[in-house]
Amino acid sequence: MDEILPYTSLKRSTFYYQAQRINRRKNKDEELLKLIKEVKSKHPCFGYRTVTLKLRSQGIKVNHKRVSRIMRENDLSAHMYNKQRRKYNSALGPQGKKAKNLLHRRFDTHLPFRSL
C-alpha cells in the first residue's frame, strides 16, 4: 500500500485511519448480524422496525437504518403477509357479497340518458 500513496493526494495517516475504520465497521456489523439472526430465529415474521425495537429493549443502541441495511444485504427482510390479492370493490361491502336485486329493478337501458 505504501507504493500507491505517493501517486495520490491522500496523506499516509488518513489512508491508514480510513482502512482501520472500515475494518471496525465490518466487525460491528458482523456482531449485529449475529444478534439480528437470533431475533429472527425466534420471530421470523419481524421486519426491521420490530427487530430494532427488540434490540433496543435488550439494551443495544442501534439505528433502524443500519438494521434495515444489514437485513437487506443478508436476505433477512420480512415478506409481506397482508398484501391484497385483488382490487378493492366497494359494491362488495363489509360482508364480502354483492346485495341481491330484491326489487328487480333494471339498471341498464338501450337508450342513452333514459331509464325505462
C-alpha positions as CSV (number, residue, x, y, z in Angstrom):
1,M,0.0,0.0,0.0
2,D,2.9,2.4,0.6
3,E,3.7,2.2,-3.1
4,I,0.3,3.7,-4.0
5,L,0.4,6.7,-1.6
6,P,3.0,8.8,-3.5
7,Y,0.7,8.8,-6.5
8,T,-2.3,10.0,-4.6
9,S,-3.1,13.3,-2.8
10,L,-4.1,11.3,0.3
11,K,-2.0,11.7,3.5
12,R,-0.5,8.5,4.9
13,S,-2.2,8.9,8.3
14,T,-5.6,9.5,6.6
15,F,-5.2,6.3,4.5
16,Y,-4.5,4.1,7.4
17,Y,-7.2,5.8,9.6
18,Q,-9.8,5.1,6.9
19,A,-8.7,1.5,6.4
20,Q,-8.9,0.8,10.1
21,R,-12.3,2.5,10.3
22,I,-13.7,0.2,7.6
23,N,-12.4,-2.9,9.4
24,R,-14.0,-1.7,12.6
25,R,-17.4,-1.2,10.9
26,K,-17.3,-4.7,9.3
27,N,-16.6,-6.2,12.7
28,K,-19.5,-4.3,14.3
29,D,-21.9,-5.3,11.5
30,E,-20.9,-8.9,11.9
31,E,-21.7,-8.8,15.7
32,L,-25.0,-7.0,15.0
33,L,-25.8,-9.6,12.2
34,K,-25.5,-12.4,14.8
35,L,-27.9,-10.6,17.2
36,I,-30.4,-10.0,14.3
37,K,-30.3,-13.6,13.3
38,E,-31.1,-14.6,16.9
39,V,-34.1,-12.4,17.0
40,K,-35.2,-13.5,13.5
41,S,-34.9,-17.2,14.5
42,K,-37.3,-16.6,17.4
43,H,-39.6,-14.3,15.5
44,P,-39.3,-14.9,11.7
45,C,-42.1,-12.5,10.8
46,F,-40.4,-9.5,12.3
47,G,-39.4,-6.7,10.0
48,Y,-36.5,-4.2,10.5
49,R,-38.6,-1.9,12.7
50,T,-39.6,-4.6,15.2
51,V,-36.2,-6.1,15.2
52,T,-34.8,-2.7,16.0
53,L,-37.2,-2.3,18.9
54,K,-36.3,-5.8,20.2
55,L,-32.6,-5.0,20.1
56,R,-33.2,-1.7,21.9
57,S,-35.1,-3.5,24.6
58,Q,-32.1,-5.7,25.1
59,G,-30.0,-2.6,25.7
60,I,-28.3,-2.4,22.3
61,K,-28.1,1.1,20.9
62,V,-28.7,0.8,17.1
63,N,-30.3,2.8,14.3
64,H,-33.2,1.4,12.3
65,K,-31.4,2.3,9.0
66,R,-28.4,0.2,9.9
67,V,-30.6,-2.8,10.9
68,S,-32.5,-2.4,7.6
69,R,-29.3,-2.3,5.6
70,I,-27.9,-5.4,7.3
71,M,-31.1,-7.3,6.9
72,R,-31.4,-6.4,3.2
73,E,-27.8,-7.4,2.5
74,N,-28.3,-10.8,4.1
75,D,-31.8,-11.5,2.8
76,L,-33.4,-11.4,6.2
77,S,-36.2,-8.9,5.3
78,A,-39.7,-9.9,6.2
79,H,-42.0,-10.8,3.4
80,M,-45.4,-9.0,3.2
81,Y,-48.1,-11.2,4.7
82,N,-51.1,-8.8,4.2
83,K,-50.7,-7.9,0.6
84,Q,-54.0,-7.5,-1.2
85,R,-54.7,-10.3,-3.7
86,R,-57.4,-8.5,-5.6
87,K,-58.6,-4.9,-6.3
88,Y,-61.0,-3.2,-3.9
89,N,-64.6,-3.3,-4.9
90,S,-66.9,-1.0,-2.9
91,A,-70.0,-2.9,-4.1
92,L,-68.9,-5.9,-2.1
93,G,-69.2,-4.0,1.2
94,P,-68.0,-5.3,4.6
95,Q,-69.9,-8.6,4.2
96,G,-68.0,-9.6,1.1
97,K,-71.0,-10.3,-1.0
98,K,-73.0,-8.2,-3.5
99,A,-76.5,-7.3,-2.5
100,K,-79.3,-9.3,-4.3
101,N,-81.6,-7.4,-6.6
102,L,-84.7,-7.9,-4.4
103,L,-86.7,-5.1,-6.1
104,H,-85.9,-6.5,-9.6
105,R,-85.0,-3.1,-10.9
106,R,-83.5,-2.7,-14.3
107,F,-80.2,-0.9,-14.2
108,D,-79.4,-1.0,-17.9
109,T,-81.1,0.6,-20.9
110,H,-80.9,0.5,-24.6
111,L,-81.5,4.3,-24.9
112,P,-78.8,6.7,-23.5
113,F,-79.7,9.1,-20.6
114,R,-83.1,7.4,-20.1
115,S,-84.4,4.8,-17.8
116,L,-87.3,2.5,-18.8
